Amino acid sequence: MSKSKRKTKQIKCKNCGTIIDPKETTPSKQWTLASPMPDKDGNITITAMATWNCPSCGNTVRGTMGKYKETGKTKSKQAMLIELIQENPQIKVSDIAAQLGMKEEVVEKAIKILKKQGKL
């Protein structure tokens, strides 16, 4: 079974209706947008955006060049907290708070919750 080729979405000028192919036309400006919330696997969707000048009327047209997922590079604070406590069970709450950049009260509450959940 052969792999199907993905279609590239063509962009249409809203002024004159000319179709612009993003693969063939050079964009005048490019930038990326990152999604504010990761998906359930912790991946962040990054959207590559661009503007093109319409060859017929000269109007600036904005559109998407493509999207891709980037894996989460950092651990959650909960995972870092569990890791710190497992590596050094005698660590002080103040040291944990300093390493994670959190208040001591928040760390104490998190430890209580994690103990109730059986994660510590």
NORMO-V22437 format. One record per residue. N is the residue number from 1. D_LAST is the distance of its C-alpha to the last C-alpha in Angstrom with 1 decimal. Layout:
# NORMO-V22437
n & d_last
N & D_LAST
N & D_LAST
This chain:
# NORMO-V22437
n & d_last
1 & 48.5
2 & 48.8
3 & 46.4
4 & 47.6
5 & 48.2
6 & 46.5
7 & 49.0
8 & 48.9
9 & 49.3
10 & 52.6
11 & 53.0
12 & 55.9
13 & 57.7
14 & 57.8
15 & 61.1
16 & 63.3
17 & 61.2
18 & 61.3
19 & 58.5
20 & 56.6
21 & 54.7
22 & 51.8
23 & 52.0
24 & 55.7
25 & 55.9
26 & 54.6
27 & 52.4
28 & 53.6
29 & 50.1
30 & 46.6
31 & 43.1
32 & 39.6
33 & 37.4
34 & 33.6
35 & 32.0
36 & 30.0
37 & 27.1
38 & 25.6
39 & 25.9
40 & 23.1
41 & 22.7
42 & 22.4
43 & 26.1
44 & 28.5
45 & 32.1
46 & 34.7
47 & 38.2
48 & 41.2
49 & 44.0
50 & 47.6
51 & 51.0
52 & 54.3
53 & 57.9
54 & 59.9
55 & 62.7
56 & 65.1
57 & 64.7
58 & 62.6
59 & 60.0
60 & 56.4
61 & 54.1
62 & 50.2
63 & 48.0
64 & 45.0
65 & 45.3
66 & 42.2
67 & 38.4
68 & 35.6
69 & 31.9
70 & 29.9
71 & 26.4
72 & 23.7
73 & 23.7
74 & 20.8
75 & 17.1
76 & 15.7
77 & 14.4
78 & 11.1
79 & 11.0
80 & 12.4
81 & 9.9
82 & 6.9
83 & 9.7
84 & 10.9
85 & 8.1
86 & 7.9
87 & 11.7
88 & 12.2
89 & 10.0
90 & 13.2
91 & 13.6
92 & 15.2
93 & 14.5
94 & 18.0
95 & 17.6
96 & 14.7
97 & 17.0
98 & 19.9
99 & 18.5
100 & 17.4
101 & 20.4
102 & 18.8
103 & 19.6
104 & 17.7
105 & 17.7
106 & 16.1
107 & 13.3
108 & 12.8
109 & 13.0
110 & 10.6
111 & 7.8
112 & 9.1
113 & 9.3
114 & 5.9
115 & 5.0
116 & 8.3
117 & 7.9
118 & 5.5
119 & 3.8
120 & 0.0
